[in-house]
Amino acid sequence: MSEVLDLFCELAALPSPPGDERAVADVVTRYMRDCGLTVDEDDAGPRVGSNMGNLYARIEPTAEGEPLFFCAHLDTVPPTAAIEPVVEDGVVRNAAGTILGADNKSAVAAMLEGTRRVLAEGLPHPGIELLFTPKEEVGLNGAYAFDHTRLRARMGYVYDQAAPIGTVILGAPFSQAIQVTFHGRAAHSGMHPEDGRSAIAAASRAISELRLGRVDELSTANVGTITGGTAGNIVPEWCTFEAEARSQDERRLADLIQEMQDAITFAAGVAECDVETTSRKSYRGYRFTKTDRAVALAAEALARCGYEPVYELSGGAADANVFNERGLECVNLANGMTDIHTPNEHIAVADLEAMVDVTLALVDAARA
C-alpha cells in the first residue's frame, strides 16, 4: 500500500466518536513526532468533554512566502459496528457495515503525508502549521476551544467537503439552534381529558406550521428530535423538540428564526400551554470571492495538479467557519470522500493520493 493509504487505514480502523478520540490522537501524535515535530496538546479536552485536546505542531519556514495552516478533525459520527477498512477495486470501504471515517481521517492522512514529504524531501516552504481537533461533528467544539492567536499563518485549509477534488467552497451557512419546551396540564385521558392541556398537541401544531426542509435557495430548517409525555393514559403535560435553521444570508436566518418563534408562540396560545424557547447561535457563516488570496492560491494549486476549480456553497459547517469568524482566511476544499455518515461511506485510493499532491502544491504555491 502507499504511505497515505496505509496511514488512512490505520486511522480509520480506530473508532473515534466525539469525545473519545484518544486512540487516534495518540497515533497522530506519534506520527508527527516520528517526523521530528514537537507536538503540543492543549487543555481543550476537559473544557469540551473530550479525552484529547487540540494537537498543534509548527514547522519553521525555509523559504519566503505566505505560511499556511492545515486543520482536520479526529472525531467521526459514532460508528454502529466495528470498522474494517478494505480496498476493493481501488476504493476504500468498510467491510463491517458502518461508517468508514473518511470524514475526516482522509484529510488527516493527506495532511500528515504531505508534511512528511516536505520534511523528508527537503522541499522549501514558507512555514506549515498542523492542527487536529476533537468534537467537530457535534458543534466545532475543539476548534472553538483552540487559541487561534497561536497560529502564525493567517491563511489555512480544511479538507472537509464530500465532493470531487477540485471543488472549492466559497461560503458556508450561518446556523441557529432552537430548543422548545411546551408546558401543559396533566389529566387522566379517559376520565377527565377536558381538564388536561396537551403539550404534545401544542408542539405538533407548532411543528406543522413551520416551513421545514429547503425553505429557499439559501436557507433550510429542520426539527430533529421530539420527546414528551409520561404515559399513554395521561394528557401530556410537557413536550420538548429541538430544531435548527441555516442560511447563507444572516438577515434571512434572523427572519426565519423569528417566523419559527412566532408559530411556536401562537401554537402555545391556541392550546392554552406555556412555552419556553431557547435560541443559540451554532456557528457563523462566511463568504469568499474567487479573487480572495486563499481561494486564488487553492485554484492555482488545484490547476497544478490537473484539476479545474469548481466553486460552490456548502450547506454544512466545518472548522473553517470558526477560523473565518476569528478573522483568518480558511478555505474548505473537497477531497473526494463520498456518502459520508453512512454505511456506504468510501473514498478512492487515487483521491487519497491526489490530496497529498494538492497539499504539496498549496505549500509550493504559497512561496513568494
Buried (B, 14 or more C-beta within 10 A) or exposed (E): EEBBBEBBBBBBBBBBBBBBBBBBBEBBBEBBEEBEBEBEBBEBBEEBEBBBBBBBBBBEBBBEBBBBBBBBBBBBBBBEEEBBBEEEEEBBBBEBEBBBBBBBBBBBBBBBBBBBBBBEEEBEBBBBBBBBBBBBBBBBBBBBBBEBEBBEBBBBBBBBBBBEBBBBBBBBBBBBBBBBBBBBBBBEBEEEEEEBBBBBBBBBBBBEBBBBEEBEEBBBBEBEEBEBBEEEEBBBBBBBBBBBBBBBBEEBBBBBBEBBBEBBEEBBEEBEBBBEBEBEEBBBBBEBEEEBBBBBBBBBBBBBBEBEBEBBBBBBBBBBBBBBBBEBBBBBBBBBBBBBEEBEBBBBBEBBBBBBBBBBBBBBBBBE
